[in-house]
């Protein structure tokens, strides 16, 4: 494959949007609309990878926190605790019967 066959130049809009050329979308199986992730390799290159399932998102929030300084795992844990507390309160209110 020649260098010109492996390189494509695209424009980037003022909002930071770029169009992935059709031949690359087809080759990678990227649906439109769809999602991709950008991965920095050890050599410093940035690679576009299709997201085919939720497991492809694993690790994208590593080191990120919400406005309260919680990691995604901590945020999820807090949400689950709130859900359990709500379920427990409903069970107490309805005597264990699910009358919702």
C-alpha positions in Angstrom: 0.0 0.0 0.0 1.5 3.3 -1.0 1.7 6.2 1.5 -1.0 8.1 -0.5 -3.4 5.1 -0.1 -2.9 4.9 3.6 -3.3 8.6 4.4 -6.4 10.8 4.1 -6.7 14.5 4.9 -10.0 15.6 6.4 -11.2 19.0 7.7 -12.0 19.6 11.3 -14.9 21.9 12.1 -15.0 24.7 14.6 -16.6 22.3 17.0 -13.8 19.8 16.6 -15.7 17.4 14.4 -14.0 15.5 11.6 -15.5 13.0 9.1 -13.9 9.6 8.9 -13.6 8.7 5.2 -16.2 6.2 4.1 -13.6 3.6 3.0 -12.1 3.6 6.6 -15.6 3.4 8.2 -16.5 0.4 6.0 -13.1 -1.3 6.7 -13.4 -0.8 10.4 -17.2 -1.6 10.6 -18.0 1.8 12.1 -21.8 2.6 11.8 -22.9 6.2 11.3 -24.1 7.4 13.7 -21.7 5.5 15.9 -18.9 5.8 18.4 -15.1 5.4 18.1 -12.3 5.8 20.6 -9.0 7.4 20.2 -6.1 5.5 21.6 -2.5 6.8 22.1 0.0 4.0 21.4 3.3 3.6 23.3 5.1 5.2 20.3 2.8 8.3 20.7 0.6 7.7 17.6 -3.1 8.2 17.9 -5.2 5.4 16.5 -9.0 5.4 15.9 -10.7 2.2 17.0 -14.4 1.3 16.6 -16.5 0.6 19.6 -18.5 -2.6 19.1 -19.6 -3.3 22.6 -19.5 -1.8 26.1 -16.4 -3.8 26.9 -14.6 -1.7 24.3 -15.1 1.2 26.7 -13.3 -0.5 29.6 -10.6 1.8 31.0 -11.7 5.1 29.2 -12.6 6.7 32.6 -9.4 5.6 34.4 -8.0 8.6 36.3 -11.1 10.7 35.7 -13.3 12.0 38.5 -16.7 13.7 38.7 -17.3 17.2 40.1 -17.2 15.7 43.6 -13.8 14.0 43.0 -15.3 10.5 42.8 -14.0 7.9 40.3 -16.5 6.2 38.1 -16.4 3.1 40.4 -17.0 5.2 43.5 -19.9 7.0 41.7 -21.4 3.7 40.7 -21.0 2.3 44.2 -22.8 5.4 45.7 -25.6 5.0 43.2 -26.0 1.3 44.1 -26.1 2.2 47.8 -28.8 4.8 47.2 -30.8 2.3 45.2 -30.5 -0.3 48.0 -31.6 2.3 50.6 -34.6 3.2 48.4 -35.6 -0.5 48.0 -35.2 -1.1 51.7 -37.5 2.0 52.5 -40.1 0.7 50.1 -40.0 -2.8 51.6 -40.5 -1.3 55.1 -43.3 1.0 53.9 -45.2 -1.8 52.1 -44.3 -4.6 54.5 -42.3 -6.5 51.9 -45.1 -6.5 49.4 -44.3 -5.0 46.0 -47.3 -2.7 45.5 -45.6 -0.1 43.3 
